[in-house]
């Protein structure tokens, strides 16, 4: 009996103690992603800026990787041997499937895609006072950026393909082959274009950074969308489509070559500084122009002089020596182009040449040559000669912008890229990241 | 709710009070069998709490509270003596040495202690003498090396101010800290490492590993060794279970010194020492051909000109060759009377590092007060205030080529980096930074102001002949501010001429406010003389709050350090509140000291878990058999004086890491617009704690009148629901998610042999040999095997793989020898094959010699310093040969040729043998001094000692004890251009009044 009393008291005490509540915490430092269940307009703006800002993450890794394999410049790093080792295929090294040169840019691009998906969810869910057309326009923005991000990932993985359906992290879609993925990207751009052209709003419900100056309204952003679509059409070999798409893009055969949307950089506060900027004559960490870019150049090509800088003394690392700094970006707040009119002119030239309008194609090539203080190409070049010439103009016009490797691969000419050490290799593509493998 | 319960309990204790009657005073001297006085012996009147402690001269004086009492004399290292008091009030006692310390009282739980002879666990105790009596270790954790079994301690670098990883019985967590919980006088002491955001300059996390690699110190460094009376190490859940969800990695219980009622004592301890690097590597010897092969023909004339002008420099010596001065002053006063006793200390440390402009300064004040209101109510309080300032230099991995270590190894010896007469430093044409300029002009300072205070009130609520009931209510507060100050002025090479951000001032301020309150009821019941029951129940509430703000000002104006004198300012704030609540019950039964059994249960919940109000239960049970106490043993007691068999089982936990449940949006900025970008970590609302379940079995035996003692322990610790930072497919937009996704088993054996080899009046020699090892295996892994903790398989990395050791080191390898890598192979393990230590205490007349050897055998590091030297062509052994099996290539060239082919040359054996501690002292006792200082001086002690005096290892760098990633998780033993380790040599002067 006495024992029973103790047992009952004990159980009462236990129950009392067990029911002491402590509070379930929410993140004291950050907003929760659950806000997309009904975001305010300012939260939509935050998500948009997040997307735009996120596009700059690991961008240096992406450009360094692509530009190094394309033998445009070398990224020298005193503290990381894998730039001049793995990326140039030194000796018997291989590309690792779990190393920063792959995982950083890959993850960063999909992070932007995730943010864009959250943005789309938020736009669809919001009860803020915005019209259906405004919603469509905003979704068109998000889809265009997604398409661009997919394309950058695909450039690295190429025939290994990429995942397109990544909405549900617990149920990711399959890897799509290179060809299928390009089709998906083209379709996504077309959907986005439809969304951007819905209604007749003259402004987005959000604002973009100065990097998108001139492309920050639904109608002008759609021109960028069409430019991207033209690039994708080129990759797919659909040259006729490319010409059609260019019609609605910001292509201007007589316009400024640098016109186009860009990544914005700034030295202020928590903003990001130009990720490809190193000062001239830097040591330790630097980008050195591949010597062949200098030696192969036509005399007087201002594209060389404006994007490179002769060093006070040559820079050497890992049996590589170069005399010129990569000098396309002159300050920490220089923008990095996403797409320029010069590329559109070259897309136009390529599509014309490929559709046998050789004269139009050559004229377009001469446009960029003349802008670089070079004379016209000799008249009457054959289609094959013009293709070679076109690739050369792309090499110099788009130097350091991530095209050379992709271009040479498109034309199956990777074997023509210069090798610097006896056992170097040119990679065709990157493996699938280790953590994305088992599908 | 719980506050209310506590309040009720506190009110309860002001119940009946009785007044004691002081009668007579007994005095005497306690000495060893060789006649030496023994200080610090506890003298207690049996059946009461009335007691005292003997002084330096072995003398005691105790006012008796009962008539015809029995006195109990106990101290560590001697067998208990019971002596009844008759009419003779001068009682001198001789105590017999006991190497097993069977009578030592060991703290075994939140409110319980047991004498060692009855323990069912292998709890290690380290006394003040062993801890700080030999030499002056840098920090508390650094003082534990080799002093007990079952631990793996790794120092992260040689930087002043500490930075140490302590792992008890193997790895207990992969994601979180495997560091044990530290409790000092009942206060849960924060042991965080807080990075100073050097990463803004080094960009270390921008490469292959997102850890900041800032080489931060861990905050247990704030506790002063000199204040510590004992340290008890509860190595695993079988012993620590009652501490619940924060004790999965073991608990280190620290008790600080208390005053005694034998009059006021003053001790002044002054040490002066120096420190220098234990192992400098030398530099490459250059000639024209070598210069040409690394730097090209154009560089040769520069080299030749410098050589002809005698301007070839030893930059290693310039950077790491300083001899630092070490000053330690410890003044403490203790004393008291029958009711009140106190211990107060002032400790001042001023230590220079082996790199110019590095050092550690600390001032600590402590006051411990005990007061007995009467025989029933006792209050003890402790208060400790610490000021410390550490200059740690700028080391470890980076991606900007600017840390001192990286810029040093990229610079050849003919470079001229010295400033001109006007203090202008030349640019280093071979690296991103002039490391002499960086060393001289850059600041990396950590400043701590910390208060730790605790109070414990013990009330005997009820007592009769057979039982008593005690309430213990206690609370602890640990509150500190940690100010980090990194200043990189804009004239630095890497902050000028367009490099860097034109100067940066990075100021961090972390405020930590942790408090714990608890109340326990302890009931003792002895129905007859052979049986006692000890029942306990208690509740605890723990609150932790950390708030870190780091401001980064760049584009600085002139030489200003003020945050507003900048063109660009970034602020980052991280708040980390945590709240735990727990309660427990425990029952111990002691049958005549023959059989001792305990069962207990702890329950815990925490705001860190997916469900904050879900209770997690941790049971424990153990039993010990003292065979020598049984009658049948009498026949062999002459030879085997003690034999105890013990079995203990217990569970403990480790809460989910803060923030595991959140899927958040991070803030970003573009063109003045604030943005929200999805975090790379995906939250998991189902996250729960890790659970450690340990079975420990063993025996303790003593031979030849307790002169030889042997302890043998085996444990099997299963960790389930390990928290993993699961790498999720990057295409999900996340990179990781925290899950309870793996199990791990640690098994190990711990052997301890202690012997009193010589025990003569003038000469004593005690020795101890410890041997231990741990083996781990991942027994479940819910995710595919993955690499972590280093820089990828090319360079050697840790890898979690089911069925394999949790600490294995793997790398790519070229198995078929065709010159290309063809898979991953195991190259090593960071868990030592075994560790051994050998302690010795010798005394001859007034001389004392103590030394401790520590051998850590058969484990590996990932050595990337050597690789970076090689890639820059500057390795000291670049031109040596021997490691290329074909003999064709020099060491440097061969290692470089393995890059991308095999990680075999980067994973190196790190075994070492060290003379960890050695000290030689001479004691001048009061007898010899009596006339000189009119009896005022009770003793003088002078001596010389050293820490890490002799170090033997084959490892090809400054020290195999190194960690680029600090003390947490798996990653110790990865090396990238660290702050080199140092030895310390001291001269001691100690005077007692």
Interface residues (C-beta under 8 A of the other chain):
Chain A: X16 X17 X18 X19 X20 X21 X22 X23 X24 X25 X26 X27 X28 X29 X30 X31 X32 X33 X34 X35 X43 X45 X46 X47 X48 X49 X50 X51 X52 X53 X54 X56 X77 X78 X79 X80 X81 X82 X85 X86 X90 X91 X92 X93 X94 X96 X98 X99 X100 X103 X106 X107 X110 X111 X112 X113 X114 X115 X117 X118 X162 X163 X166 X169 X172 X207 X209 X210 X211 X264 X266 X267 X268 X269 X270 X271 X272 X273 X277 X278 X279 X280 X281 X282 X283 X284 X285 X313 X314 X316 X317 X318 X321 X331 X332 X433 X434 X435 X436 X438
Chain B: X1 X2 X5 X207 X208 X294 X295 X296 X298 X397 X398 X399 X400 X401 X402 X406 X407 X410 X427 X428 X429 X430 X431 X432 X433 X497 X498 X499 X501 X539 X554 X555 X567 X568 X569 X570 X571 X573 X574 X575 X576 X577 X579 X580 X581 X583 X603 X605 X606 X607 X611 X612 X613 X615 X659 X661 X662 X663 X664 X665 X666 X667 X668 X669 X670 X671 X672 X673 X674 X675 X676 X677 X678 X679 X680 X682 X727 X728 X729 X730 X731 X732 X733 X734 X735 X784 X786 X787 X792 X793 X794 X812 X814 X818 X819 X820 X821 X867 X868 X871 X872 X897 X899 X900 X901
